[in-house]
Amino acid sequence: MPLTVIASLKAKPGQEAALFAALTALIAPTRTETGCILYEMHRSHENPGWFIFNELWETRPLWDAHMAAPHLAEFSAKQDALLDSWELFSGEKAA
């Protein structure tokens, strides 16, 4: 069963543009990863520092491999300076 992941990330005040750039840099390499079916980034109209990722992966182990990828490790090293908060949902399509 495919794995659905929804990530919600909010920028620290003043870090909106930097977070946008860092998140945008994740898109191209992630879309080429084994198991990536869908990887979309959305930006709020009301709050330009709020981003949602909609992801679909063939399996959880392939998503786990994605989370260990070099481009994610690079982002993780920057996240404390950029993120005010983040939340992650992972599950499967129920209906």
C-alpha positions, -999 to 999 in steps of 0.1 A, spaced: 0 0 0 14 34 -9 24 58 19 9 93 20 29 120 37 17 155 44 42 179 59 33 214 72 62 238 78 61 274 90 89 298 87 104 319 115 95 355 111 118 371 85 129 336 72 100 332 47 121 337 15 150 316 28 127 287 37 110 290 3 144 287 -14 155 258 8 123 239 3 123 245 -35 157 230 -37 143 197 -23 118 192 -51 139 182 -82 162 157 -64 133 141 -45 112 136 -76 140 115 -91 142 92 -60 132 56 -62 96 52 -49 85 88 -53 51 89 -69 41 125 -60 60 153 -44 42 187 -44 49 219 -25 22 244 -18 24 279 -3 -3 296 16 -19 327 1 -27 341 35 6 333 52 35 332 27 57 315 54 35 284 56 42 255 33 25 221 28 41 192 11 18 165 -4 38 133 -9 30 98 -21 56 70 -19 55 34 -31 64 21 4 75 34 38 110 20 35 115 40 3 103 71 21 127 63 50 155 62 24 143 96 12 145 110 47 182 98 48 191 113 14 219 139 13 195 168 2 173 161 32 203 160 55 215 193 42 180 208 48 179 193 83 212 211 91 194 245 83 160 239 97 165 253 132 174 287 117 144 286 93 115 268 109 92 281 136 72 249 135 66 218 115 42 188 116 42 156 98 14 132 89 20 98 74 -6 71 67 -24 54 39 -54 62 18 -85 50 37 -111 53 10 
